[in-house]
Amino acid sequence: MKVIYHDHSWVLMTKGRSKSKVIKDKILDIELHKLVAIEETWKLACKMLDHKHDLPQGEET
């Protein structure tokens, strides 16, 4: 097992070297949250990466 990311309340781990799409999407979500991405950044990143993601709570579309 390999720790990919950890926070005070949870740990994201993967088994082996390959990462599933779900794990890759979760990593992208974590990175965008760490960047405190504004709504326009979320939309652009998701469009460029063909990634569906709900905006953070409190953000409007």
TORZA-203368 format. One record per atom (N, C-alpha, C): residue number from 1; atom name; x, y, z. Coordinates in pm, whole numbers. Each point is the difference from the previous one (the first is absolute). Example, Ala and Ser with C-alpha at 12.3 -4.5 7.8 and 13.67 -1.06 7.14 Angstrom:
<atom nr="1" atom="N" x="1319" y="-569" z="780"/>
<atom nr="1" atom="CA" x="-89" y="119" z="0"/>
<atom nr="1" atom="C" x="90" y="120" z="0"/>
<atom nr="2" atom="N" x="-35" y="105" z="-72"/>
<atom nr="2" atom="CA" x="82" y="119" z="6"/>
<atom nr="2" atom="C" x="-77" y="109" z="73"/>
END
This chain:
<atom nr="1" atom="N" x="84" y="-118" z="0"/>
<atom nr="1" atom="CA" x="-84" y="118" z="0"/>
<atom nr="1" atom="C" x="88" y="125" z="0"/>
<atom nr="2" atom="N" x="-47" y="102" z="-67"/>
<atom nr="2" atom="CA" x="73" y="125" z="-7"/>
<atom nr="2" atom="C" x="-93" y="114" z="40"/>
<atom nr="3" atom="N" x="43" y="83" z="92"/>
<atom nr="3" atom="CA" x="-80" y="116" z="39"/>
<atom nr="3" atom="C" x="15" y="106" z="-108"/>
<atom nr="4" atom="N" x="-113" y="43" z="-55"/>
<atom nr="4" atom="CA" x="1" y="102" z="-103"/>
<atom nr="4" atom="C" x="-20" y="138" z="62"/>
<atom nr="5" atom="N" x="-88" y="9" z="95"/>
<atom nr="5" atom="CA" x="-30" y="128" z="65"/>
<atom nr="5" atom="C" x="-59" y="-29" z="136"/>
<atom nr="6" atom="N" x="28" y="85" z="95"/>
<atom nr="6" atom="CA" x="-63" y="-16" z="131"/>
<atom nr="6" atom="C" x="-35" y="136" z="56"/>
<atom nr="7" atom="N" x="-103" y="0" z="80"/>
<atom nr="7" atom="CA" x="-49" y="120" z="65"/>
<atom nr="7" atom="C" x="-16" y="-36" z="146"/>
<atom nr="8" atom="N" x="-45" y="93" z="80"/>
<atom nr="8" atom="CA" x="-16" y="-29" z="142"/>
<atom nr="8" atom="C" x="-108" y="-105" z="27"/>
<atom nr="9" atom="N" x="-91" y="-21" z="-95"/>
<atom nr="9" atom="CA" x="-110" y="-93" z="25"/>
<atom nr="9" atom="C" x="-5" y="-121" z="-92"/>
<atom nr="10" atom="N" x="85" y="-8" z="-103"/>
<atom nr="10" atom="CA" x="-5" y="-114" z="-91"/>
<atom nr="10" atom="C" x="131" y="-17" z="-75"/>
<atom nr="11" atom="N" x="14" y="-118" z="-60"/>
<atom nr="11" atom="CA" x="119" y="-34" z="-79"/>
<atom nr="11" atom="C" x="-47" y="-62" z="-131"/>
<atom nr="12" atom="N" x="57" y="44" z="-113"/>
<atom nr="12" atom="CA" x="-29" y="-59" z="-131"/>
<atom nr="12" atom="C" x="117" y="-91" z="-35"/>
<atom nr="13" atom="N" x="-29" y="-128" z="-21"/>
<atom nr="13" atom="CA" x="106" y="-98" z="-29"/>
<atom nr="13" atom="C" x="-32" y="-74" z="-129"/>
<atom nr="14" atom="N" x="102" y="-51" z="-66"/>
<atom nr="14" atom="CA" x="-17" y="-82" z="-118"/>
<atom nr="14" atom="C" x="86" y="-124" z="14"/>
<atom nr="15" atom="N" x="-41" y="-106" z="-66"/>
<atom nr="15" atom="CA" x="75" y="-125" z="3"/>
<atom nr="15" atom="C" x="64" y="-18" z="-137"/>
<atom nr="16" atom="N" x="130" y="-20" z="-4"/>
<atom nr="16" atom="CA" x="69" y="-16" z="-127"/>
<atom nr="16" atom="C" x="37" y="134" z="-61"/>
<atom nr="17" atom="N" x="53" y="-7" z="-122"/>
<atom nr="17" atom="CA" x="48" y="121" z="-66"/>
<atom nr="17" atom="C" x="-107" y="69" z="-84"/>
<atom nr="18" atom="N" x="-95" y="-76" z="-53"/>
<atom nr="18" atom="CA" x="-101" y="62" z="-86"/>
<atom nr="18" atom="C" x="-108" y="65" z="85"/>
<atom nr="19" atom="N" x="-54" y="108" z="-53"/>
<atom nr="19" atom="CA" x="-106" y="71" z="70"/>
<atom nr="19" atom="C" x="-126" y="-5" z="-86"/>
<atom nr="20" atom="N" x="-110" y="-34" z="61"/>
<atom nr="20" atom="CA" x="-127" y="-5" z="-72"/>
<atom nr="20" atom="C" x="-47" y="141" z="-31"/>
<atom nr="21" atom="N" x="-97" y="12" z="-91"/>
<atom nr="21" atom="CA" x="-57" y="131" z="-34"/>
<atom nr="21" atom="C" x="-60" y="65" z="124"/>
<atom nr="22" atom="N" x="-65" y="-79" z="86"/>
<atom nr="22" atom="CA" x="-60" y="55" z="121"/>
<atom nr="22" atom="C" x="107" y="64" z="88"/>
<atom nr="23" atom="N" x="111" y="-69" z="17"/>
<atom nr="23" atom="CA" x="107" y="54" z="84"/>
<atom nr="23" atom="C" x="63" y="122" z="-66"/>
<atom nr="24" atom="N" x="18" y="-3" z="-131"/>
<atom nr="24" atom="CA" x="55" y="116" z="-70"/>
<atom nr="24" atom="C" x="-92" y="121" z="16"/>
<atom nr="25" atom="N" x="-133" y="-24" z="-11"/>
<atom nr="25" atom="CA" x="-96" y="108" z="18"/>
<atom nr="25" atom="C" x="6" y="56" z="142"/>
<atom nr="26" atom="N" x="13" y="-88" z="99"/>
<atom nr="26" atom="CA" x="8" y="45" z="139"/>
<atom nr="26" atom="C" x="126" y="84" z="22"/>
<atom nr="27" atom="N" x="111" y="-42" z="-60"/>
<atom nr="27" atom="CA" x="124" y="76" z="11"/>
<atom nr="27" atom="C" x="-18" y="138" z="-62"/>
<atom nr="28" atom="N" x="-65" y="7" z="-116"/>
<atom nr="28" atom="CA" x="-26" y="128" z="-65"/>
<atom nr="28" atom="C" x="-85" y="89" z="91"/>
<atom nr="29" atom="N" x="-104" y="-57" z="60"/>
<atom nr="29" atom="CA" x="-85" y="76" z="92"/>
<atom nr="29" atom="C" x="83" y="56" z="115"/>
<atom nr="30" atom="N" x="87" y="-82" z="57"/>
<atom nr="30" atom="CA" x="84" y="43" z="111"/>
<atom nr="30" atom="C" x="90" y="115" z="-43"/>
<atom nr="31" atom="N" x="62" y="-13" z="-117"/>
<atom nr="31" atom="CA" x="91" y="104" z="-47"/>
<atom nr="31" atom="C" x="-74" y="131" z="-25"/>
<atom nr="32" atom="N" x="-119" y="-7" z="-59"/>
<atom nr="32" atom="CA" x="-78" y="121" z="-24"/>
<atom nr="32" atom="C" x="-39" y="65" z="133"/>
<atom nr="33" atom="N" x="-39" y="-81" z="98"/>
<atom nr="33" atom="CA" x="-35" y="55" z="132"/>
<atom nr="33" atom="C" x="122" y="65" z="65"/>
<atom nr="34" atom="N" x="117" y="-63" z="-14"/>
<atom nr="34" atom="CA" x="122" y="55" z="58"/>
<atom nr="34" atom="C" x="35" y="134" z="-63"/>
<atom nr="35" atom="N" x="-36" y="18" z="-126"/>
<atom nr="35" atom="CA" x="28" y="125" z="-70"/>
<atom nr="35" atom="C" x="-105" y="107" z="31"/>
<atom nr="36" atom="N" x="-103" y="-37" z="76"/>
<atom nr="36" atom="CA" x="-112" y="89" z="30"/>
<atom nr="36" atom="C" x="-50" y="61" z="-131"/>
<atom nr="37" atom="N" x="-29" y="-89" z="-91"/>
<atom nr="37" atom="CA" x="-38" y="40" z="-135"/>
<atom nr="37" atom="C" x="-131" y="79" z="0"/>
<atom nr="38" atom="N" x="-1" y="107" z="-77"/>
<atom nr="38" atom="CA" x="-123" y="77" z="-17"/>
<atom nr="38" atom="C" x="-86" y="-69" z="-104"/>
<atom nr="39" atom="N" x="-125" y="40" z="-9"/>
<atom nr="39" atom="CA" x="-96" y="-66" z="-89"/>
<atom nr="39" atom="C" x="52" y="-11" z="-143"/>
<atom nr="40" atom="N" x="58" y="106" z="-54"/>
<atom nr="40" atom="CA" x="49" y="-2" z="-138"/>
<atom nr="40" atom="C" x="112" y="-102" z="-16"/>
<atom nr="41" atom="N" x="86" y="-10" z="101"/>
<atom nr="41" atom="CA" x="110" y="-97" z="-5"/>
<atom nr="41" atom="C" x="-55" y="-142" z="-1"/>
<atom nr="42" atom="N" x="-102" y="-27" z="84"/>
<atom nr="42" atom="CA" x="-62" y="-133" z="4"/>
<atom nr="42" atom="C" x="-55" y="-35" z="-138"/>
<atom nr="43" atom="N" x="-76" y="93" z="-58"/>
<atom nr="43" atom="CA" x="-62" y="-27" z="-130"/>
<atom nr="43" atom="C" x="105" y="-27" z="-107"/>
<atom nr="44" atom="N" x="104" y="82" z="-4"/>
<atom nr="44" atom="CA" x="105" y="-16" z="-100"/>
<atom nr="44" atom="C" x="74" y="-132" z="19"/>
<atom nr="45" atom="N" x="40" y="-29" z="123"/>
<atom nr="45" atom="CA" x="74" y="-125" z="26"/>
<atom nr="45" atom="C" x="-85" y="-121" z="-34"/>
<atom nr="46" atom="N" x="-125" y="1" z="40"/>
<atom nr="46" atom="CA" x="-88" y="-114" z="-26"/>
<atom nr="46" atom="C" x="-24" y="-17" z="-150"/>
<atom nr="47" atom="N" x="-16" y="111" z="-72"/>
<atom nr="47" atom="CA" x="-20" y="-7" z="-144"/>
<atom nr="47" atom="C" x="124" y="-55" z="-69"/>
<atom nr="48" atom="N" x="117" y="50" z="39"/>
<atom nr="48" atom="CA" x="125" y="-44" z="-62"/>
<atom nr="48" atom="C" x="27" y="-148" z="26"/>
<atom nr="49" atom="N" x="-37" y="-47" z="117"/>
<atom nr="49" atom="CA" x="29" y="-138" z="38"/>
<atom nr="49" atom="C" x="-119" y="-93" z="-20"/>
<atom nr="50" atom="N" x="-108" y="52" z="-60"/>
<atom nr="50" atom="CA" x="-122" y="-78" z="-21"/>
<atom nr="50" atom="C" x="-40" y="-68" z="131"/>
<atom nr="51" atom="N" x="-10" y="82" z="104"/>
<atom nr="51" atom="CA" x="-25" y="-48" z="135"/>
<atom nr="51" atom="C" x="-128" y="62" z="53"/>
<atom nr="52" atom="N" x="-91" y="-83" z="48"/>
<atom nr="52" atom="CA" x="-123" y="51" z="59"/>
<atom nr="52" atom="C" x="24" y="20" z="149"/>
<atom nr="53" atom="N" x="-29" y="119" z="48"/>
<atom nr="53" atom="CA" x="19" y="29" z="142"/>
<atom nr="53" atom="C" x="-98" y="106" z="42"/>
<atom nr="54" atom="N" x="-60" y="-20" z="116"/>
<atom nr="54" atom="CA" x="-86" y="102" z="56"/>
<atom nr="54" atom="C" x="87" y="108" z="62"/>
<atom nr="55" atom="N" x="-44" y="124" z="-11"/>
<atom nr="55" atom="CA" x="74" y="110" z="61"/>
<atom nr="55" atom="C" x="-1" y="-15" z="151"/>
<atom nr="56" atom="N" x="97" y="56" z="69"/>
<atom nr="56" atom="CA" x="2" y="-6" z="146"/>
<atom nr="56" atom="C" x="-127" y="62" z="57"/>
<atom nr="57" atom="N" x="-39" y="-43" z="118"/>
<atom nr="57" atom="CA" x="-120" y="55" z="62"/>
<atom nr="57" atom="C" x="15" y="150" z="15"/>
<atom nr="58" atom="N" x="-110" y="70" z="-26"/>
<atom nr="58" atom="CA" x="4" y="144" z="9"/>
<atom nr="58" atom="C" x="27" y="66" z="-134"/>
<atom nr="59" atom="N" x="53" y="-74" z="-96"/>
<atom nr="59" atom="CA" x="25" y="54" z="-133"/>
<atom nr="59" atom="C" x="-124" y="-24" z="-86"/>
<atom nr="60" atom="N" x="-27" y="94" z="-86"/>
<atom nr="60" atom="CA" x="-114" y="-14" z="-89"/>
<atom nr="60" atom="C" x="48" y="-17" z="-142"/>
<atom nr="61" atom="N" x="-82" y="-68" z="-82"/>
<atom nr="61" atom="CA" x="37" y="-19" z="-140"/>
<atom nr="61" atom="C" x="-42" y="118" z="-84"/>
END
